[in-house]
Amino acid sequence: MTQTIIIFGASGDLTSRKLIPAIYSLHQKKRLPPDTQIVGFARTAFSHEAWRERLAESTARFLGAQFDAAAWDALAPRIFYSPGSVDSADDFQALERLLREIEGDEAAARLYYLAIAPQFYAPAVLHLGAAGMAGETHGPRRVVVEKPFGTDLASARQFNRQIHEVFAEN
C-alpha cells in the first residue's frame, strides 16, 4: 500500500532541521518503504523542484558527512509540495487533488503531520475533515500533533474533542 506523509508547516524550521533529515535517514538506511511519498503544505510558494532543492541544501547542512547526494537524488522524486493556508478550504481541495494524483487509484495510508503553531491545529484538522481527507475508505488516516497540545487542561480537552470529531481514535 502506498504511504504518504503530509507535512503541514513544511517551510518551517522543524521540517528542515528534524523531519526531512529523519525521513532521509530512514530512506538511506532502507527503512522507508519505497512507495512512500512526502508532501509539504505551507503558505510559502514553492514548486515541487524548488522545495526539493531547498530540502537538499538544509538536509546536507544538518547531516553533514552523513549526507549522500546519490541517496538524496533517489528520494527527491518522491517529494512534492502544495502551497496553501490552513485557513483556506480551497487550498485543502487543491492538496487533495495533488494527493490523488500522486497516489493514483490505489488505497493509500496517509499521515498528516502538524508541524505548525498550536493555534492552527484545530483549523487544519477541521479542514481535513471538511475536505473528506480523514475518511478511511481509501486507506488509514492518522494525524500527528506537535506539542504543546493546548495551553491548559481545558484547551487540551477541547482540541482532543475536535480531533475526535474528524479522526477515529483507533
CNS distance restraints for C-alpha pairs under 8 A (distance, minus, plus):
assign (resid   1 and name CA) (resid  35 and name CA) 7.55 0.50 0.50
assign (resid   1 and name CA) (resid 106 and name CA) 7.59 0.50 0.50
assign (resid   1 and name CA) (resid 107 and name CA) 6.31 0.50 0.50
assign (resid   1 and name CA) (resid 108 and name CA) 5.68 0.50 0.50
assign (resid   1 and name CA) (resid 109 and name CA) 6.99 0.50 0.50
assign (resid   2 and name CA) (resid  35 and name CA) 5.20 0.50 0.50
assign (resid   2 and name CA) (resid  36 and name CA) 6.04 0.50 0.50
assign (resid   2 and name CA) (resid  37 and name CA) 7.91 0.50 0.50
assign (resid   2 and name CA) (resid 103 and name CA) 6.79 0.50 0.50
assign (resid   2 and name CA) (resid 106 and name CA) 7.59 0.50 0.50
assign (resid   2 and name CA) (resid 107 and name CA) 6.87 0.50 0.50
assign (resid   2 and name CA) (resid 108 and name CA) 4.67 0.50 0.50
assign (resid   2 and name CA) (resid 109 and name CA) 6.27 0.50 0.50
assign (resid   3 and name CA) (resid  35 and name CA) 6.32 0.50 0.50
assign (resid   3 and name CA) (resid  36 and name CA) 4.64 0.50 0.50
assign (resid   3 and name CA) (resid  37 and name CA) 6.31 0.50 0.50
assign (resid   3 and name CA) (resid 108 and name CA) 5.45 0.50 0.50
assign (resid   3 and name CA) (resid 109 and name CA) 4.70 0.50 0.50
assign (resid   3 and name CA) (resid 110 and name CA) 5.85 0.50 0.50
assign (resid   3 and name CA) (resid 111 and name CA) 7.88 0.50 0.50
assign (resid   4 and name CA) (resid  36 and name CA) 5.53 0.50 0.50
assign (resid   4 and name CA) (resid  37 and name CA) 4.69 0.50 0.50
assign (resid   4 and name CA) (resid  38 and name CA) 5.73 0.50 0.50
assign (resid   4 and name CA) (resid  39 and name CA) 7.19 0.50 0.50
assign (resid   4 and name CA) (resid 103 and name CA) 7.91 0.50 0.50
assign (resid   4 and name CA) (resid 108 and name CA) 7.08 0.50 0.50
assign (resid   4 and name CA) (resid 109 and name CA) 6.24 0.50 0.50
assign (resid   4 and name CA) (resid 110 and name CA) 4.85 0.50 0.50
assign (resid   4 and name CA) (resid 111 and name CA) 6.31 0.50 0.50
assign (resid   5 and name CA) (resid  36 and name CA) 7.47 0.50 0.50
assign (resid   5 and name CA) (resid  37 and name CA) 6.25 0.50 0.50
assign (resid   5 and name CA) (resid  38 and name CA) 4.80 0.50 0.50
assign (resid   5 and name CA) (resid  39 and name CA) 6.13 0.50 0.50
assign (resid   5 and name CA) (resid 110 and name CA) 5.92 0.50 0.50
assign (resid   5 and name CA) (resid 111 and name CA) 4.84 0.50 0.50
assign (resid   5 and name CA) (resid 112 and name CA) 6.14 0.50 0.50
assign (resid   5 and name CA) (resid 113 and name CA) 7.16 0.50 0.50
assign (resid   6 and name CA) (resid  38 and name CA) 5.94 0.50 0.50
assign (resid   6 and name CA) (resid  39 and name CA) 4.69 0.50 0.50
assign (resid   6 and name CA) (resid  40 and name CA) 5.81 0.50 0.50
assign (resid   6 and name CA) (resid  41 and name CA) 7.12 0.50 0.50
assign (resid   6 and name CA) (resid 110 and name CA) 7.25 0.50 0.50
assign (resid   6 and name CA) (resid 111 and name CA) 6.07 0.50 0.50
assign (resid   6 and name CA) (resid 112 and name CA) 4.85 0.50 0.50
assign (resid   6 and name CA) (resid 113 and name CA) 5.99 0.50 0.50
assign (resid   7 and name CA) (resid  15 and name CA) 7.75 0.50 0.50
assign (resid   7 and name CA) (resid  38 and name CA) 7.56 0.50 0.50
assign (resid   7 and name CA) (resid  39 and name CA) 6.20 0.50 0.50
assign (resid   7 and name CA) (resid  40 and name CA) 4.88 0.50 0.50
assign (resid   7 and name CA) (resid  41 and name CA) 5.95 0.50 0.50
assign (resid   7 and name CA) (resid 112 and name CA) 6.14 0.50 0.50
assign (resid   7 and name CA) (resid 113 and name CA) 4.81 0.50 0.50
assign (resid   7 and name CA) (resid 114 and name CA) 6.26 0.50 0.50
assign (resid   7 and name CA) (resid 115 and name CA) 6.62 0.50 0.50
assign (resid   8 and name CA) (resid  40 and name CA) 6.31 0.50 0.50
assign (resid   8 and name CA) (resid  41 and name CA) 4.86 0.50 0.50
assign (resid   8 and name CA) (resid  42 and name CA) 6.04 0.50 0.50
assign (resid   8 and name CA) (resid 112 and name CA) 7.32 0.50 0.50
assign (resid   8 and name CA) (resid 113 and name CA) 6.03 0.50 0.50
assign (resid   8 and name CA) (resid 114 and name CA) 5.01 0.50 0.50
assign (resid   8 and name CA) (resid 115 and name CA) 5.54 0.50 0.50
assign (resid   8 and name CA) (resid 116 and name CA) 6.30 0.50 0.50
assign (resid   9 and name CA) (resid  15 and name CA) 7.32 0.50 0.50
assign (resid   9 and name CA) (resid  40 and name CA) 7.42 0.50 0.50
assign (resid   9 and name CA) (resid  41 and name CA) 6.11 0.50 0.50
assign (resid   9 and name CA) (resid  42 and name CA) 4.99 0.50 0.50
assign (resid   9 and name CA) (resid  43 and name CA) 7.96 0.50 0.50
assign (resid   9 and name CA) (resid 114 and name CA) 6.84 0.50 0.50
assign (resid   9 and name CA) (resid 115 and name CA) 5.05 0.50 0.50
assign (resid   9 and name CA) (resid 116 and name CA) 4.94 0.50 0.50
assign (resid  10 and name CA) (resid  15 and name CA) 5.63 0.50 0.50
assign (resid  10 and name CA) (resid  16 and name CA) 7.83 0.50 0.50
assign (resid  10 and name CA) (resid  40 and name CA) 4.82 0.50 0.50
assign (resid  10 and name CA) (resid  41 and name CA) 5.38 0.50 0.50
assign (resid  10 and name CA) (resid  42 and name CA) 5.38 0.50 0.50
assign (resid  10 and name CA) (resid 115 and name CA) 7.25 0.50 0.50
assign (resid  11 and name CA) (resid  15 and name CA) 6.79 0.50 0.50
assign (resid  11 and name CA) (resid  16 and name CA) 7.41 0.50 0.50
assign (resid  11 and name CA) (resid  40 and name CA) 7.69 0.50 0.50
assign (resid  11 and name CA) (resid  41 and name CA) 7.77 0.50 0.50
assign (resid  11 and name CA) (resid  42 and name CA) 5.97 0.50 0.50
assign (resid  11 and name CA) (resid  43 and name CA) 7.86 0.50 0.50
assign (resid  11 and name CA) (resid  44 and name CA) 6.62 0.50 0.50
assign (resid  12 and name CA) (resid  16 and name CA) 6.68 0.50 0.50
assign (resid  12 and name CA) (resid 115 and name CA) 7.80 0.50 0.50
assign (resid  13 and name CA) (resid  17 and name CA) 5.78 0.50 0.50
assign (resid  13 and name CA) (resid  18 and name CA) 7.97 0.50 0.50
assign (resid  14 and name CA) (resid  18 and name CA) 5.44 0.50 0.50
assign (resid  14 and name CA) (resid  19 and name CA) 6.44 0.50 0.50
assign (resid  14 and name CA) (resid 115 and name CA) 6.75 0.50 0.50
assign (resid  15 and name CA) (resid  19 and name CA) 4.69 0.50 0.50
assign (resid  15 and name CA) (resid  20 and name CA) 5.80 0.50 0.50
assign (resid  15 and name CA) (resid 115 and name CA) 7.15 0.50 0.50
assign (resid  16 and name CA) (resid  20 and name CA) 5.76 0.50 0.50
assign (resid  16 and name CA) (resid  21 and name CA) 7.09 0.50 0.50
assign (resid  16 and name CA) (resid  55 and name CA) 6.33 0.50 0.50
assign (resid  16 and name CA) (resid  58 and name CA) 5.94 0.50 0.50
assign (resid  16 and name CA) (resid  59 and name CA) 6.72 0.50 0.50
assign (resid  17 and name CA) (resid  21 and name CA) 6.66 0.50 0.50
assign (resid  17 and name CA) (resid  58 and name CA) 7.09 0.50 0.50
assign (resid  17 and name CA) (resid  59 and name CA) 7.19 0.50 0.50
assign (resid  17 and name CA) (resid  62 and name CA) 6.47 0.50 0.50
assign (resid  18 and name CA) (resid  22 and name CA) 6.02 0.50 0.50
assign (resid  19 and name CA) (resid  23 and name CA) 6.19 0.50 0.50
assign (resid  20 and name CA) (resid  24 and name CA) 5.90 0.50 0.50
assign (resid  20 and name CA) (resid  55 and name CA) 7.30 0.50 0.50
assign (resid  20 and name CA) (resid  59 and name CA) 6.91 0.50 0.50
assign (resid  21 and name CA) (resid  25 and name CA) 6.03 0.50 0.50
assign (resid  21 and name CA) (resid  59 and name CA) 5.34 0.50 0.50
assign (resid  21 and name CA) (resid  62 and name CA) 7.39 0.50 0.50
assign (resid  21 and name CA) (resid  63 and name CA) 7.02 0.50 0.50
assign (resid  22 and name CA) (resid  26 and name CA) 6.32 0.50 0.50
assign (resid  23 and name CA) (resid  27 and name CA) 6.27 0.50 0.50
assign (resid  23 and name CA) (resid  32 and name CA) 7.42 0.50 0.50
assign (resid  24 and name CA) (resid  28 and name CA) 6.05 0.50 0.50
assign (resid  24 and name CA) (resid  72 and name CA) 7.18 0.50 0.50
assign (resid  24 and name CA) (resid  75 and name CA) 7.43 0.50 0.50
assign (resid  25 and name CA) (resid  29 and name CA) 6.14 0.50 0.50
assign (resid  26 and name CA) (resid  30 and name CA) 6.12 0.50 0.50
assign (resid  26 and name CA) (resid  31 and name CA) 4.87 0.50 0.50
assign (resid  26 and name CA) (resid  32 and name CA) 5.18 0.50 0.50
assign (resid  27 and name CA) (resid  31 and name CA) 5.74 0.50 0.50
assign (resid  27 and name CA) (resid  32 and name CA) 4.76 0.50 0.50
assign (resid  27 and name CA) (resid  33 and name CA) 7.75 0.50 0.50
assign (resid  27 and name CA) (resid  71 and name CA) 7.78 0.50 0.50
assign (resid  27 and name CA) (resid  75 and name CA) 7.20 0.50 0.50
assign (resid  28 and name CA) (resid  71 and name CA) 6.09 0.50 0.50
assign (resid  32 and name CA) (resid  36 and name CA) 7.01 0.50 0.50
assign (resid  36 and name CA) (resid  78 and name CA) 7.14 0.50 0.50
assign (resid  37 and name CA) (resid  78 and name CA) 4.85 0.50 0.50
assign (resid  37 and name CA) (resid  79 and name CA) 5.95 0.50 0.50
assign (resid  37 and name CA) (resid  80 and name CA) 7.68 0.50 0.50
assign (resid  38 and name CA) (resid  78 and name CA) 6.27 0.50 0.50
assign (resid  38 and name CA) (resid  79 and name CA) 4.78 0.50 0.50
assign (resid  38 and name CA) (resid  80 and name CA) 6.18 0.50 0.50
assign (resid  39 and name CA) (resid  79 and name CA) 5.85 0.50 0.50
assign (resid  39 and name CA) (resid  80 and name CA) 4.64 0.50 0.50
assign (resid  39 and name CA) (resid  81 and name CA) 5.29 0.50 0.50
assign (resid  39 and name CA) (resid  82 and name CA) 7.11 0.50 0.50
assign (resid  40 and name CA) (resid  79 and name CA) 7.85 0.50 0.50
assign (resid  40 and name CA) (resid  80 and name CA) 6.25 0.50 0.50
assign (resid  40 and name CA) (resid  81 and name CA) 4.58 0.50 0.50
assign (resid  40 and name CA) (resid  82 and name CA) 6.05 0.50 0.50
assign (resid  40 and name CA) (resid  83 and name CA) 7.90 0.50 0.50
assign (resid  41 and name CA) (resid  81 and name CA) 6.04 0.50 0.50
assign (resid  41 and name CA) (resid  82 and name CA) 4.99 0.50 0.50
assign (resid  41 and name CA) (resid  83 and name CA) 5.51 0.50 0.50
assign (resid  41 and name CA) (resid  84 and name CA) 6.14 0.50 0.50
assign (resid  41 and name CA) (resid  85 and name CA) 7.92 0.50 0.50
assign (resid  41 and name CA) (resid  95 and name CA) 7.84 0.50 0.50
assign (resid  42 and name CA) (resid  82 and name CA) 7.12 0.50 0.50
assign (resid  42 and name CA) (resid  83 and name CA) 5.28 0.50 0.50
assign (resid  42 and name CA) (resid  84 and name CA) 5.28 0.50 0.50
assign (resid  42 and name CA) (resid  85 and name CA) 6.19 0.50 0.50
assign (resid  43 and name CA) (resid  83 and name CA) 5.47 0.50 0.50
assign (resid  43 and name CA) (resid  84 and name CA) 4.80 0.50 0.50
assign (resid  43 and name CA) (resid  85 and name CA) 5.28 0.50 0.50
assign (resid  44 and name CA) (resid  83 and name CA) 6.25 0.50 0.50
assign (resid  44 and name CA) (resid  84 and name CA) 7.62 0.50 0.50
assign (resid  45 and name CA) (resid  83 and name CA) 5.43 0.50 0.50
assign (resid  46 and name CA) (resid  50 and name CA) 5.69 0.50 0.50
assign (resid  46 and name CA) (resid  51 and name CA) 5.74 0.50 0.50
assign (resid  46 and name CA) (resid  81 and name CA) 6.90 0.50 0.50
assign (resid  46 and name CA) (resid  82 and name CA) 7.77 0.50 0.50
assign (resid  46 and name CA) (resid  83 and name CA) 6.70 0.50 0.50
assign (resid  47 and name CA) (resid  51 and name CA) 6.22 0.50 0.50
assign (resid  47 and name CA) (resid  81 and name CA) 6.47 0.50 0.50
assign (resid  47 and name CA) (resid  82 and name CA) 7.90 0.50 0.50
assign (resid  48 and name CA) (resid  52 and name CA) 6.21 0.50 0.50
assign (resid  48 and name CA) (resid  79 and name CA) 7.15 0.50 0.50
assign (resid  48 and name CA) (resid  80 and name CA) 4.92 0.50 0.50
assign (resid  48 and name CA) (resid  81 and name CA) 5.00 0.50 0.50
assign (resid  48 and name CA) (resid  82 and name CA) 7.87 0.50 0.50
assign (resid  49 and name CA) (resid  53 and name CA) 6.18 0.50 0.50
assign (resid  49 and name CA) (resid  80 and name CA) 7.93 0.50 0.50
assign (resid  50 and name CA) (resid  54 and name CA) 6.22 0.50 0.50
assign (resid  51 and name CA) (resid  55 and name CA) 6.09 0.50 0.50
assign (resid  51 and name CA) (resid  80 and name CA) 7.65 0.50 0.50
assign (resid  51 and name CA) (resid  81 and name CA) 6.77 0.50 0.50
assign (resid  52 and name CA) (resid  56 and name CA) 6.06 0.50 0.50
assign (resid  52 and name CA) (resid  76 and name CA) 6.19 0.50 0.50
assign (resid  52 and name CA) (resid  79 and name CA) 6.65 0.50 0.50
assign (resid  52 and name CA) (resid  80 and name CA) 7.62 0.50 0.50
assign (resid  53 and name CA) (resid  57 and name CA) 6.33 0.50 0.50
assign (resid  54 and name CA) (resid  58 and name CA) 6.31 0.50 0.50
assign (resid  55 and name CA) (resid  59 and name CA) 5.76 0.50 0.50
assign (resid  56 and name CA) (resid  60 and name CA) 6.01 0.50 0.50
assign (resid  56 and name CA) (resid  72 and name CA) 7.08 0.50 0.50
assign (resid  57 and name CA) (resid  61 and name CA) 6.15 0.50 0.50
assign (resid  58 and name CA) (resid  62 and name CA) 6.12 0.50 0.50
assign (resid  59 and name CA) (resid  63 and name CA) 5.91 0.50 0.50
assign (resid  59 and name CA) (resid  67 and name CA) 7.30 0.50 0.50
assign (resid  60 and name CA) (resid  64 and name CA) 5.53 0.50 0.50
assign (resid  60 and name CA) (resid  65 and name CA) 7.98 0.50 0.50
assign (resid  60 and name CA) (resid  66 and name CA) 8.00 0.50 0.50
assign (resid  60 and name CA) (resid  67 and name CA) 5.34 0.50 0.50
assign (resid  63 and name CA) (resid  67 and name CA) 5.58 0.50 0.50
assign (resid  67 and name CA) (resid  72 and name CA) 7.84 0.50 0.50
assign (resid  68 and name CA) (resid  72 and name CA) 6.34 0.50 0.50
assign (resid  69 and name CA) (resid  73 and name CA) 6.08 0.50 0.50
assign (resid  70 and name CA) (resid  74 and name CA) 6.40 0.50 0.50
assign (resid  71 and name CA) (resid  75 and name CA) 6.50 0.50 0.50
assign (resid  72 and name CA) (resid  76 and name CA) 5.91 0.50 0.50
assign (resid  73 and name CA) (resid  77 and name CA) 7.40 0.50 0.50
assign (resid  75 and name CA) (resid  79 and name CA) 7.18 0.50 0.50
assign (resid  82 and name CA) (resid  94 and name CA) 7.58 0.50 0.50
assign (resid  82 and name CA) (resid  95 and name CA) 5.96 0.50 0.50
assign (resid  82 and name CA) (resid  98 and name CA) 7.49 0.50 0.50
assign (resid  83 and name CA) (resid  91 and name CA) 7.51 0.50 0.50
assign (resid  84 and name CA) (resid  88 and name CA) 7.25 0.50 0.50
assign (resid  84 and name CA) (resid  91 and name CA) 5.05 0.50 0.50
assign (resid  84 and name CA) (resid  92 and name CA) 7.45 0.50 0.50
assign (resid  85 and name CA) (resid  91 and name CA) 6.40 0.50 0.50
assign (resid  86 and name CA) (resid  91 and name CA) 7.68 0.50 0.50
assign (resid  86 and name CA) (resid  92 and name CA) 7.66 0.50 0.50
assign (resid  86 and name CA) (resid 120 and name CA) 6.83 0.50 0.50
assign (resid  86 and name CA) (resid 123 and name CA) 6.25 0.50 0.50
assign (resid  86 and name CA) (resid 124 and name CA) 5.14 0.50 0.50
assign (resid  86 and name CA) (resid 127 and name CA) 7.43 0.50 0.50
assign (resid  87 and name CA) (resid 123 and name CA) 6.39 0.50 0.50
assign (resid  87 and name CA) (resid 124 and name CA) 7.33 0.50 0.50
assign (resid  87 and name CA) (resid 127 and name CA) 7.91 0.50 0.50
assign (resid  88 and name CA) (resid  92 and name CA) 6.71 0.50 0.50
assign (resid  88 and name CA) (resid 127 and name CA) 7.92 0.50 0.50
assign (resid  89 and name CA) (resid  93 and name CA) 6.43 0.50 0.50
assign (resid  89 and name CA) (resid 127 and name CA) 6.18 0.50 0.50
assign (resid  89 and name CA) (resid 130 and name CA) 7.98 0.50 0.50
assign (resid  89 and name CA) (resid 131 and name CA) 7.32 0.50 0.50
assign (resid  90 and name CA) (resid  94 and name CA) 6.30 0.50 0.50
assign (resid  91 and name CA) (resid  95 and name CA) 6.16 0.50 0.50
assign (resid  92 and name CA) (resid  96 and name CA) 6.13 0.50 0.50
assign (resid  92 and name CA) (resid 127 and name CA) 6.80 0.50 0.50
assign (resid  92 and name CA) (resid 128 and name CA) 7.01 0.50 0.50
assign (resid  92 and name CA) (resid 131 and name CA) 6.51 0.50 0.50
assign (resid  93 and name CA) (resid  97 and name CA) 6.29 0.50 0.50
assign (resid  93 and name CA) (resid 131 and name CA) 6.25 0.50 0.50
assign (resid  94 and name CA) (resid  98 and name CA) 6.35 0.50 0.50
assign (resid  95 and name CA) (resid  99 and name CA) 6.19 0.50 0.50
assign (resid  96 and name CA) (resid 100 and name CA) 6.17 0.50 0.50
assign (resid  96 and name CA) (resid 131 and name CA) 7.71 0.50 0.50
assign (resid  96 and name CA) (resid 133 and name CA) 7.09 0.50 0.50
assign (resid  97 and name CA) (resid 101 and name CA) 6.16 0.50 0.50
assign (resid  98 and name CA) (resid 102 and name CA) 6.29 0.50 0.50
assign (resid  99 and name CA) (resid 103 and name CA) 5.82 0.50 0.50
assign (resid 100 and name CA) (resid 104 and name CA) 5.55 0.50 0.50
assign (resid 100 and name CA) (resid 105 and name CA) 7.21 0.50 0.50
assign (resid 103 and name CA) (resid 107 and name CA) 7.90 0.50 0.50
assign (resid 103 and name CA) (resid 108 and name CA) 6.63 0.50 0.50
assign (resid 106 and name CA) (resid 138 and name CA) 7.55 0.50 0.50
assign (resid 107 and name CA) (resid 138 and name CA) 4.69 0.50 0.50
assign (resid 107 and name CA) (resid 139 and name CA) 5.15 0.50 0.50
assign (resid 108 and name CA) (resid 138 and name CA) 6.19 0.50 0.50
assign (resid 108 and name CA) (resid 139 and name CA) 4.99 0.50 0.50
assign (resid 108 and name CA) (resid 140 and name CA) 7.21 0.50 0.50
assign (resid 109 and name CA) (resid 138 and name CA) 7.82 0.50 0.50
assign (resid 109 and name CA) (resid 139 and name CA) 4.93 0.50 0.50
assign (resid 109 and name CA) (resid 140 and name CA) 4.81 0.50 0.50
assign (resid 109 and name CA) (resid 141 and name CA) 6.00 0.50 0.50
assign (resid 110 and name CA) (resid 139 and name CA) 7.41 0.50 0.50
assign (resid 110 and name CA) (resid 140 and name CA) 6.34 0.50 0.50
assign (resid 110 and name CA) (resid 141 and name CA) 4.93 0.50 0.50
assign (resid 110 and name CA) (resid 142 and name CA) 6.33 0.50 0.50
assign (resid 111 and name CA) (resid 141 and name CA) 6.01 0.50 0.50
assign (resid 111 and name CA) (resid 142 and name CA) 4.85 0.50 0.50
assign (resid 111 and name CA) (resid 143 and name CA) 5.72 0.50 0.50
assign (resid 111 and name CA) (resid 144 and name CA) 7.25 0.50 0.50
assign (resid 112 and name CA) (resid 141 and name CA) 7.68 0.50 0.50
assign (resid 112 and name CA) (resid 142 and name CA) 6.11 0.50 0.50
assign (resid 112 and name CA) (resid 143 and name CA) 4.61 0.50 0.50
assign (resid 112 and name CA) (resid 144 and name CA) 6.12 0.50 0.50
assign (resid 113 and name CA) (resid 143 and name CA) 5.87 0.50 0.50
assign (resid 113 and name CA) (resid 144 and name CA) 4.72 0.50 0.50
assign (resid 113 and name CA) (resid 145 and name CA) 6.41 0.50 0.50
assign (resid 113 and name CA) (resid 146 and name CA) 7.91 0.50 0.50
assign (resid 114 and name CA) (resid 121 and name CA) 6.89 0.50 0.50
assign (resid 114 and name CA) (resid 143 and name CA) 7.37 0.50 0.50
assign (resid 114 and name CA) (resid 144 and name CA) 5.97 0.50 0.50
assign (resid 114 and name CA) (resid 145 and name CA) 5.17 0.50 0.50
assign (resid 114 and name CA) (resid 146 and name CA) 6.20 0.50 0.50
assign (resid 115 and name CA) (resid 145 and name CA) 7.25 0.50 0.50
assign (resid 115 and name CA) (resid 146 and name CA) 6.03 0.50 0.50
assign (resid 116 and name CA) (resid 120 and name CA) 6.50 0.50 0.50
assign (resid 116 and name CA) (resid 121 and name CA) 7.13 0.50 0.50
assign (resid 116 and name CA) (resid 146 and name CA) 7.62 0.50 0.50
assign (resid 117 and name CA) (resid 121 and name CA) 7.13 0.50 0.50
assign (resid 118 and name CA) (resid 146 and name CA) 7.95 0.50 0.50
assign (resid 118 and name CA) (resid 147 and name CA) 7.64 0.50 0.50
assign (resid 118 and name CA) (resid 148 and name CA) 6.80 0.50 0.50
assign (resid 118 and name CA) (resid 149 and name CA) 7.06 0.50 0.50
assign (resid 118 and name CA) (resid 150 and name CA) 7.09 0.50 0.50
assign (resid 120 and name CA) (resid 124 and name CA) 6.11 0.50 0.50
assign (resid 121 and name CA) (resid 125 and name CA) 6.21 0.50 0.50
assign (resid 121 and name CA) (resid 145 and name CA) 7.54 0.50 0.50
assign (resid 122 and name CA) (resid 126 and name CA) 5.97 0.50 0.50
assign (resid 122 and name CA) (resid 159 and name CA) 6.54 0.50 0.50
assign (resid 122 and name CA) (resid 162 and name CA) 6.75 0.50 0.50
assign (resid 122 and name CA) (resid 163 and name CA) 7.44 0.50 0.50
assign (resid 123 and name CA) (resid 127 and name CA) 6.01 0.50 0.50
assign (resid 124 and name CA) (resid 128 and name CA) 6.16 0.50 0.50
assign (resid 125 and name CA) (resid 129 and name CA) 6.37 0.50 0.50
assign (resid 125 and name CA) (resid 162 and name CA) 7.74 0.50 0.50
assign (resid 125 and name CA) (resid 163 and name CA) 6.46 0.50 0.50
assign (resid 125 and name CA) (resid 166 and name CA) 6.96 0.50 0.50
assign (resid 126 and name CA) (resid 130 and name CA) 6.15 0.50 0.50
assign (resid 126 and name CA) (resid 162 and name CA) 7.49 0.50 0.50
assign (resid 126 and name CA) (resid 163 and name CA) 7.80 0.50 0.50
assign (resid 126 and name CA) (resid 166 and name CA) 6.75 0.50 0.50
assign (resid 127 and name CA) (resid 131 and name CA) 5.93 0.50 0.50
assign (resid 128 and name CA) (resid 132 and name CA) 6.37 0.50 0.50
assign (resid 128 and name CA) (resid 133 and name CA) 5.06 0.50 0.50
assign (resid 128 and name CA) (resid 134 and name CA) 5.96 0.50 0.50
assign (resid 128 and name CA) (resid 166 and name CA) 7.77 0.50 0.50
assign (resid 129 and name CA) (resid 133 and name CA) 5.78 0.50 0.50
assign (resid 129 and name CA) (resid 134 and name CA) 5.33 0.50 0.50
assign (resid 129 and name CA) (resid 135 and name CA) 7.59 0.50 0.50
assign (resid 129 and name CA) (resid 166 and name CA) 5.25 0.50 0.50
assign (resid 129 and name CA) (resid 167 and name CA) 7.80 0.50 0.50
assign (resid 134 and name CA) (resid 141 and name CA) 5.80 0.50 0.50
assign (resid 134 and name CA) (resid 142 and name CA) 7.83 0.50 0.50
assign (resid 134 and name CA) (resid 166 and name CA) 6.50 0.50 0.50
assign (resid 134 and name CA) (resid 167 and name CA) 6.10 0.50 0.50
assign (resid 135 and name CA) (resid 140 and name CA) 7.96 0.50 0.50
assign (resid 135 and name CA) (resid 141 and name CA) 7.00 0.50 0.50
assign (resid 135 and name CA) (resid 167 and name CA) 7.65 0.50 0.50
assign (resid 136 and name CA) (resid 140 and name CA) 5.10 0.50 0.50
assign (resid 136 and name CA) (resid 141 and name CA) 6.04 0.50 0.50
assign (resid 141 and name CA) (resid 167 and name CA) 7.73 0.50 0.50
assign (resid 142 and name CA) (resid 167 and name CA) 7.44 0.50 0.50
assign (resid 143 and name CA) (resid 167 and name CA) 7.93 0.50 0.50
assign (resid 145 and name CA) (resid 149 and name CA) 7.44 0.50 0.50
assign (resid 149 and name CA) (resid 156 and name CA) 5.64 0.50 0.50
assign (resid 149 and name CA) (resid 159 and name CA) 7.81 0.50 0.50
assign (resid 150 and name CA) (resid 154 and name CA) 7.85 0.50 0.50
assign (resid 150 and name CA) (resid 155 and name CA) 4.91 0.50 0.50
assign (resid 150 and name CA) (resid 156 and name CA) 4.21 0.50 0.50
assign (resid 150 and name CA) (resid 157 and name CA) 7.91 0.50 0.50
assign (resid 150 and name CA) (resid 159 and name CA) 7.05 0.50 0.50
assign (resid 151 and name CA) (resid 155 and name CA) 6.00 0.50 0.50
assign (resid 151 and name CA) (resid 156 and name CA) 6.83 0.50 0.50
assign (resid 152 and name CA) (resid 156 and name CA) 6.12 0.50 0.50
assign (resid 153 and name CA) (resid 157 and name CA) 6.11 0.50 0.50
assign (resid 154 and name CA) (resid 158 and name CA) 6.18 0.50 0.50
assign (resid 155 and name CA) (resid 159 and name CA) 6.15 0.50 0.50
assign (resid 156 and name CA) (resid 160 and name CA) 6.06 0.50 0.50
assign (resid 157 and name CA) (resid 161 and name CA) 6.24 0.50 0.50
assign (resid 158 and name CA) (resid 162 and name CA) 6.35 0.50 0.50
assign (resid 159 and name CA) (resid 163 and name CA) 6.17 0.50 0.50
assign (resid 160 and name CA) (resid 164 and name CA) 6.30 0.50 0.50
assign (resid 161 and name CA) (resid 165 and name CA) 6.29 0.50 0.50
assign (resid 162 and name CA) (resid 166 and name CA) 6.88 0.50 0.50
assign (resid 163 and name CA) (resid 167 and name CA) 5.81 0.50 0.50
assign (resid 164 and name CA) (resid 168 and name CA) 5.92 0.50 0.50
assign (resid 164 and name CA) (resid 169 and name CA) 6.54 0.50 0.50
